[in-house]
Amino acid sequence: MVSKEFIDSYANIPPPDPKTVCLGRCNGTGVVSLSFHETDPKWKKMWDEAGGWGATKDGWHFVKCPDCNGSGKRDVKNNSPE
């Protein structure tokens, strides 16, 4: 019998509340992982601002989510990011 272990984005933190979770790319974690392969100008700019290749050896940066400002939550009253 083969045993498999599944790990999600919330490995060591509680999963977000579906009623308030950020609807942006961070999926409620407050941070977005960016790769040097980014093609969308918005994300490519953030990758460059994080230091581009000068600050990374593996081609990845973790940046604060612009949709929730790093909180992982959205403003439910206004249905917009906090």
A tleap script that builds the chain and sets N, CA, C and O, in Angstrom:
source leaprc.protein.ff14SB
mol = sequence {
  NMET VAL SER LYS GLU PHE ILE ASP SER TYR
  ALA ASN ILE PRO PRO PRO ASP PRO LYS THR
  VAL CYS LEU GLY ARG CYS ASN GLY THR GLY
  VAL VAL SER LEU SER PHE HIE GLU THR ASP
  PRO LYS TRP LYS LYS MET TRP ASP GLU ALA
  GLY GLY TRP GLY ALA THR LYS ASP GLY TRP
  HIE PHE VAL LYS CYS PRO ASP CYS ASN GLY
  SER GLY LYS ARG ASP VAL LYS ASN ASN SER
  PRO CGLU
}
set mol.1.N position { 0.845 -1.173 0.000 }
set mol.1.CA position { 0.000 0.000 0.000 }
set mol.1.C position { 0.898 1.246 0.000 }
set mol.1.O position { 1.851 1.335 0.775 }
set mol.2.N position { 0.586 2.184 -0.861 }
set mol.2.CA position { 1.354 3.418 -0.974 }
set mol.2.C position { 0.730 4.476 -0.080 }
set mol.2.O position { -0.484 4.680 -0.089 }
set mol.3.N position { 1.562 5.135 0.680 }
set mol.3.CA position { 1.095 6.208 1.562 }
set mol.3.C position { 1.475 7.549 0.947 }
set mol.3.O position { 2.602 7.724 0.484 }
set mol.4.N position { 0.535 8.499 0.940 }
set mol.4.CA position { 0.792 9.827 0.396 }
set mol.4.C position { 0.441 10.874 1.436 }
set mol.4.O position { -0.541 10.749 2.168 }
set mol.5.N position { 1.255 11.892 1.483 }
set mol.5.CA position { 0.996 12.999 2.397 }
set mol.5.C position { 0.733 14.247 1.569 }
set mol.5.O position { 1.517 14.576 0.678 }
set mol.6.N position { -0.360 14.943 1.852 }
set mol.6.CA position { -0.705 16.154 1.136 }
set mol.6.C position { -0.484 17.358 2.037 }
set mol.6.O position { -0.935 17.380 3.183 }
set mol.7.N position { 0.206 18.348 1.518 }
set mol.7.CA position { 0.452 19.586 2.255 }
set mol.7.C position { -0.099 20.733 1.426 }
set mol.7.O position { 0.199 20.850 0.237 }
set mol.8.N position { -0.904 21.579 2.057 }
set mol.8.CA position { -1.465 22.716 1.327 }
set mol.8.C position { -0.706 24.001 1.651 }
set mol.8.O position { 0.298 23.973 2.363 }
set mol.9.N position { -1.185 25.113 1.130 }
set mol.9.CA position { -0.542 26.412 1.337 }
set mol.9.C position { -0.532 26.835 2.796 }
set mol.9.O position { 0.265 27.687 3.189 }
set mol.10.N position { -1.397 26.259 3.592 }
set mol.10.CA position { -1.565 26.656 4.984 }
set mol.10.C position { -0.918 25.639 5.922 }
set mol.10.O position { -1.438 25.389 7.010 }
set mol.11.N position { 0.187 25.059 5.525 }
set mol.11.CA position { 0.820 23.958 6.253 }
set mol.11.C position { 0.938 24.178 7.755 }
set mol.11.O position { 0.641 23.268 8.528 }
set mol.12.N position { 1.356 25.346 8.182 }
set mol.12.CA position { 1.558 25.572 9.615 }
set mol.12.C position { 0.704 26.706 10.176 }
set mol.12.O position { 0.943 27.172 11.290 }
set mol.13.N position { -0.282 27.146 9.413 }
set mol.13.CA position { -1.191 28.191 9.901 }
set mol.13.C position { -2.627 27.716 9.698 }
set mol.13.O position { -2.892 26.889 8.826 }
set mol.14.N position { -3.547 28.235 10.496 }
set mol.14.CA position { -4.944 27.833 10.306 }
set mol.14.C position { -5.464 28.301 8.945 }
set mol.14.O position { -5.100 29.387 8.494 }
set mol.15.N position { -6.298 27.512 8.291 }
set mol.15.CA position { -6.852 27.956 7.013 }
set mol.15.C position { -7.715 29.204 7.217 }
set mol.15.O position { -8.302 29.377 8.285 }
set mol.16.N position { -7.798 30.069 6.212 }
set mol.16.CA position { -8.560 31.310 6.353 }
set mol.16.C position { -10.066 31.063 6.378 }
set mol.16.O position { -10.559 30.035 5.914 }
set mol.17.N position { -10.772 32.033 6.930 }
set mol.17.CA position { -12.235 31.994 6.958 }
set mol.17.C position { -12.740 32.282 5.536 }
set mol.17.O position { -12.405 33.324 4.972 }
set mol.18.N position { -13.524 31.395 4.955 }
set mol.18.CA position { -14.022 31.611 3.590 }
set mol.18.C position { -14.826 32.907 3.429 }
set mol.18.O position { -14.933 33.442 2.325 }
set mol.19.N position { -15.388 33.406 4.534 }
set mol.19.CA position { -16.182 34.640 4.461 }
set mol.19.C position { -15.314 35.877 4.335 }
set mol.19.O position { -15.773 36.901 3.829 }
set mol.20.N position { -14.067 35.805 4.782 }
set mol.20.CA position { -13.220 37.000 4.784 }
set mol.20.C position { -11.895 36.828 4.040 }
set mol.20.O position { -11.099 37.765 3.973 }
set mol.21.N position { -11.652 35.648 3.485 }
set mol.21.CA position { -10.372 35.388 2.828 }
set mol.21.C position { -10.154 36.342 1.644 }
set mol.21.O position { -11.089 36.657 0.908 }
set mol.22.N position { -8.929 36.785 1.480 }
set mol.22.CA position { -8.565 37.633 0.342 }
set mol.22.C position { -8.853 36.872 -0.945 }
set mol.22.O position { -8.520 35.693 -1.068 }
set mol.23.N position { -9.463 37.541 -1.885 }
set mol.23.CA position { -9.784 36.912 -3.154 }
set mol.23.C position { -8.659 37.075 -4.175 }
set mol.23.O position { -8.791 36.663 -5.327 }
set mol.24.N position { -7.561 37.673 -3.743 }
set mol.24.CA position { -6.416 37.866 -4.621 }
set mol.24.C position { -5.561 36.617 -4.721 }
set mol.24.O position { -5.955 35.533 -4.290 }
set mol.25.N position { -4.405 36.791 -5.288 }
set mol.25.CA position { -3.514 35.665 -5.573 }
set mol.25.C position { -2.896 35.033 -4.321 }
set mol.25.O position { -2.347 33.934 -4.399 }
set mol.26.N position { -2.976 35.709 -3.169 }
set mol.26.CA position { -2.350 35.158 -1.957 }
set mol.26.C position { -3.160 34.036 -1.325 }
set mol.26.O position { -2.630 33.296 -0.496 }
set mol.27.N position { -4.432 33.890 -1.693 }
set mol.27.CA position { -5.301 32.847 -1.124 }
set mol.27.C position { -5.365 32.894 0.398 }
set mol.27.O position { -5.467 31.858 1.055 }
set mol.28.N position { -5.305 34.089 0.946 }
set mol.28.CA position { -5.466 34.248 2.387 }
set mol.28.C position { -4.183 34.163 3.185 }
set mol.28.O position { -4.233 34.243 4.412 }
set mol.29.N position { -3.045 34.006 2.551 }
set mol.29.CA position { -1.785 33.929 3.294 }
set mol.29.C position { -1.154 35.301 3.498 }
set mol.29.O position { -0.326 35.474 4.393 }
set mol.30.N position { -1.536 36.278 2.678 }
set mol.30.CA position { -0.979 37.630 2.790 }
set mol.30.C position { 0.271 37.850 1.957 }
set mol.30.O position { 0.722 38.985 1.804 }
set mol.31.N position { 0.835 36.778 1.418 }
set mol.31.CA position { 2.025 36.904 0.572 }
set mol.31.C position { 1.807 36.182 -0.757 }
set mol.31.O position { 1.031 35.231 -0.857 }
set mol.32.N position { 2.515 36.666 -1.760 }
set mol.32.CA position { 2.429 36.094 -3.102 }
set mol.32.C position { 3.825 35.657 -3.516 }
set mol.32.O position { 4.781 36.417 -3.369 }
set mol.33.N position { 3.950 34.454 -4.025 }
set mol.33.CA position { 5.245 34.002 -4.538 }
set mol.33.C position { 5.344 34.410 -6.001 }
set mol.33.O position { 4.446 34.154 -6.803 }
set mol.34.N position { 6.456 35.046 -6.322 }
set mol.34.CA position { 6.678 35.513 -7.688 }
set mol.34.C position { 7.918 34.850 -8.256 }
set mol.34.O position { 8.931 34.705 -7.572 }
set mol.35.N position { 7.826 34.456 -9.503 }
set mol.35.CA position { 8.938 33.831 -10.202 }
set mol.35.C position { 9.471 34.769 -11.269 }
set mol.35.O position { 8.753 35.650 -11.744 }
set mol.36.N position { 10.721 34.585 -11.643 }
set mol.36.CA position { 11.281 35.392 -12.715 }
set mol.36.C position { 10.587 35.098 -14.041 }
set mol.36.O position { 10.805 35.814 -15.018 }
set mol.37.N position { 9.758 34.061 -14.092 }
set mol.37.CA position { 9.004 33.732 -15.301 }
set mol.37.C position { 7.730 34.562 -15.451 }
set mol.37.O position { 7.008 34.394 -16.433 }
set mol.38.N position { 7.436 35.457 -14.497 }
set mol.38.CA position { 6.210 36.254 -14.550 }
set mol.38.C position { 6.116 36.995 -15.881 }
set mol.38.O position { 7.099 37.566 -16.353 }
set mol.39.N position { 4.930 36.981 -16.481 }
set mol.39.CA position { 4.729 37.701 -17.740 }
set mol.39.C position { 3.777 38.878 -17.593 }
set mol.39.O position { 3.850 39.837 -18.361 }
set mol.40.N position { 2.874 38.810 -16.598 }
set mol.40.CA position { 1.951 39.928 -16.362 }
set mol.40.C position { 2.767 41.122 -15.876 }
set mol.40.O position { 3.523 40.991 -14.913 }
set mol.41.N position { 2.634 42.279 -16.516 }
set mol.41.CA position { 3.438 43.451 -16.140 }
set mol.41.C position { 3.315 43.849 -14.669 }
set mol.41.O position { 4.298 44.284 -14.067 }
set mol.42.N position { 2.118 43.706 -14.077 }
set mol.42.CA position { 1.915 44.059 -12.664 }
set mol.42.C position { 2.823 43.213 -11.766 }
set mol.42.O position { 3.504 43.741 -10.887 }
set mol.43.N position { 2.826 41.902 -11.994 }
set mol.43.CA position { 3.612 40.999 -11.163 }
set mol.43.C position { 5.090 41.073 -11.505 }
set mol.43.O position { 5.932 40.959 -10.614 }
set mol.44.N position { 5.422 41.262 -12.772 }
set mol.44.CA position { 6.817 41.396 -13.178 }
set mol.44.C position { 7.442 42.625 -12.516 }
set mol.44.O position { 8.594 42.587 -12.084 }
set mol.45.N position { 6.669 43.721 -12.438 }
set mol.45.CA position { 7.153 44.946 -11.784 }
set mol.45.C position { 7.431 44.681 -10.307 }
set mol.45.O position { 8.448 45.127 -9.776 }
set mol.46.N position { 6.527 43.954 -9.642 }
set mol.46.CA position { 6.726 43.634 -8.226 }
set mol.46.C position { 7.956 42.765 -8.037 }
set mol.46.O position { 8.692 42.940 -7.066 }
set mol.47.N position { 8.192 41.824 -8.958 }
set mol.47.CA position { 9.373 40.965 -8.868 }
set mol.47.C position { 10.633 41.811 -8.980 }
set mol.47.O position { 11.583 41.635 -8.217 }
set mol.48.N position { 10.630 42.734 -9.942 }
set mol.48.CA position { 11.778 43.633 -10.120 }
set mol.48.C position { 11.990 44.513 -8.890 }
set mol.48.O position { 13.124 44.708 -8.453 }
set mol.49.N position { 10.894 45.047 -8.328 }
set mol.49.CA position { 10.986 45.914 -7.146 }
set mol.49.C position { 11.480 45.149 -5.918 }
set mol.49.O position { 12.081 45.735 -5.018 }
set mol.50.N position { 11.229 43.853 -5.885 }
set mol.50.CA position { 11.698 43.026 -4.762 }
set mol.50.C position { 13.192 42.741 -4.859 }
set mol.50.O position { 13.783 42.172 -3.941 }
set mol.51.N position { 13.784 43.127 -5.942 }
set mol.51.CA position { 15.228 42.952 -6.078 }
set mol.51.C position { 15.658 42.161 -7.293 }
set mol.51.O position { 16.852 42.023 -7.559 }
set mol.52.N position { 14.685 41.636 -8.039 }
set mol.52.CA position { 15.028 40.867 -9.226 }
set mol.52.C position { 16.042 39.788 -8.897 }
set mol.52.O position { 15.981 39.178 -7.830 }
set mol.53.N position { 16.955 39.555 -9.789 }
set mol.53.CA position { 17.974 38.523 -9.578 }
set mol.53.C position { 18.984 38.933 -8.519 }
set mol.53.O position { 19.665 38.076 -7.956 }
set mol.54.N position { 19.097 40.247 -8.233 }
set mol.54.CA position { 20.077 40.697 -7.251 }
set mol.54.C position { 19.810 40.214 -5.835 }
set mol.54.O position { 20.725 40.162 -5.014 }
set mol.55.N position { 18.564 39.861 -5.542 }
set mol.55.CA position { 18.206 39.457 -4.178 }
set mol.55.C position { 17.779 37.997 -4.089 }
set mol.55.O position { 17.306 37.552 -3.043 }
set mol.56.N position { 17.939 37.259 -5.164 }
set mol.56.CA position { 17.509 35.862 -5.139 }
set mol.56.C position { 18.485 34.999 -5.923 }
set mol.56.O position { 19.073 35.441 -6.910 }
set mol.57.N position { 18.643 33.787 -5.478 }
set mol.57.CA position { 19.490 32.840 -6.205 }
set mol.57.C position { 18.643 31.806 -6.943 }
set mol.57.O position { 19.106 31.172 -7.891 }
set mol.58.N position { 17.391 31.644 -6.495 }
set mol.58.CA position { 16.548 30.617 -7.100 }
set mol.58.C position { 15.469 31.158 -8.030 }
set mol.58.O position { 14.708 30.377 -8.601 }
set mol.59.N position { 15.386 32.483 -8.194 }
set mol.59.CA position { 14.408 33.056 -9.117 }
set mol.59.C position { 13.027 33.273 -8.529 }
set mol.59.O position { 12.064 33.467 -9.271 }
set mol.60.N position { 12.910 33.243 -7.192 }
set mol.60.CA position { 11.620 33.438 -6.525 }
set mol.60.C position { 11.720 34.547 -5.481 }
set mol.60.O position { 12.745 34.711 -4.818 }
set mol.61.N position { 10.627 35.304 -5.352 }
set mol.61.CA position { 10.477 36.309 -4.291 }
set mol.61.C position { 9.098 36.112 -3.667 }
set mol.61.O position { 8.152 35.718 -4.349 }
set mol.62.N position { 8.991 36.383 -2.386 }
set mol.62.CA position { 7.699 36.429 -1.711 }
set mol.62.C position { 7.440 37.882 -1.368 }
set mol.62.O position { 8.229 38.514 -0.665 }
set mol.63.N position { 6.318 38.417 -1.872 }
set mol.63.CA position { 5.991 39.821 -1.666 }
set mol.63.C position { 4.622 39.947 -1.007 }
set mol.63.O position { 3.789 39.044 -1.093 }
set mol.64.N position { 4.407 41.080 -0.348 }
set mol.64.CA position { 3.123 41.346 0.301 }
set mol.64.C position { 2.032 41.448 -0.763 }
set mol.64.O position { 2.208 42.126 -1.775 }
set mol.65.N position { 0.925 40.784 -0.536 }
set mol.65.CA position { -0.188 40.792 -1.482 }
set mol.65.C position { -0.741 42.211 -1.639 }
set mol.65.O position { -1.102 42.842 -0.646 }
set mol.66.N position { -0.811 42.716 -2.861 }
set mol.66.CA position { -1.334 44.059 -3.067 }
set mol.66.C position { -2.853 44.160 -2.898 }
set mol.66.O position { -3.384 45.255 -2.711 }
set mol.67.N position { -3.545 43.033 -2.962 }
set mol.67.CA position { -5.003 43.060 -2.841 }
set mol.67.C position { -5.480 43.199 -1.401 }
set mol.67.O position { -6.525 43.799 -1.149 }
set mol.68.N position { -4.719 42.648 -0.451 }
set mol.68.CA position { -5.125 42.707 0.962 }
set mol.68.C position { -4.078 43.416 1.818 }
set mol.68.O position { -4.216 43.496 3.038 }
set mol.69.N position { -3.040 43.924 1.179 }
set mol.69.CA position { -1.949 44.609 1.876 }
set mol.69.C position { -1.284 43.709 2.917 }
set mol.69.O position { -0.815 44.181 3.953 }
set mol.70.N position { -1.250 42.417 2.629 }
set mol.70.CA position { -0.570 41.475 3.504 }
set mol.70.C position { -1.396 40.914 4.649 }
set mol.70.O position { -0.889 40.115 5.436 }
set mol.71.N position { -2.661 41.317 4.760 }
set mol.71.CA position { -3.489 40.838 5.874 }
set mol.71.C position { -4.080 39.452 5.615 }
set mol.71.O position { -4.389 38.726 6.560 }
set mol.72.N position { -4.239 39.083 4.354 }
set mol.72.CA position { -4.877 37.818 4.015 }
set mol.72.C position { -6.390 37.886 4.040 }
set mol.72.O position { -7.069 36.891 3.790 }
set mol.73.N position { -6.923 39.078 4.345 }
set mol.73.CA position { -8.374 39.238 4.465 }
set mol.73.C position { -8.876 40.352 3.561 }
set mol.73.O position { -8.122 41.237 3.158 }
set mol.74.N position { -10.166 40.288 3.252 }
set mol.74.CA position { -10.792 41.360 2.480 }
set mol.74.C position { -11.790 42.086 3.367 }
set mol.74.O position { -12.263 41.546 4.367 }
set mol.75.N position { -12.096 43.289 2.993 }
set mol.75.CA position { -13.079 44.087 3.714 }
set mol.75.C position { -14.459 43.627 3.250 }
set mol.75.O position { -14.913 44.000 2.168 }
set mol.76.N position { -15.114 42.829 4.061 }
set mol.76.CA position { -16.395 42.233 3.688 }
set mol.76.C position { -17.479 43.297 3.517 }
set mol.76.O position { -18.323 43.180 2.628 }
set mol.77.N position { -17.465 44.332 4.358 }
set mol.77.CA position { -18.491 45.385 4.288 }
set mol.77.C position { -18.507 46.062 2.921 }
set mol.77.O position { -19.569 46.303 2.347 }
set mol.78.N position { -17.334 46.359 2.417 }
set mol.78.CA position { -17.234 47.047 1.136 }
set mol.78.C position { -16.914 46.102 -0.021 }
set mol.78.O position { -16.800 46.528 -1.170 }
set mol.79.N position { -16.771 44.810 0.297 }
set mol.79.CA position { -16.408 43.799 -0.685 }
set mol.79.C position { -15.145 44.186 -1.456 }
set mol.79.O position { -15.021 43.933 -2.654 }
set mol.80.N position { -14.229 44.797 -0.740 }
set mol.80.CA position { -12.966 45.187 -1.350 }
set mol.80.C position { -11.845 44.840 -0.381 }
set mol.80.O position { -12.101 44.598 0.799 }
set mol.81.N position { -10.608 44.814 -0.862 }
set mol.81.CA position { -9.495 44.506 0.025 }
set mol.81.C position { -9.358 45.540 1.134 }
set mol.81.O position { -9.710 46.707 0.962 }
set mol.82.N position { -8.836 45.088 2.281 }
set mol.82.CA position { -8.609 46.007 3.400 }
set mol.82.C position { -7.461 46.923 3.062 }
set mol.82.O position { -7.098 47.780 3.867 }
savepdb mol mol.pdb
quit
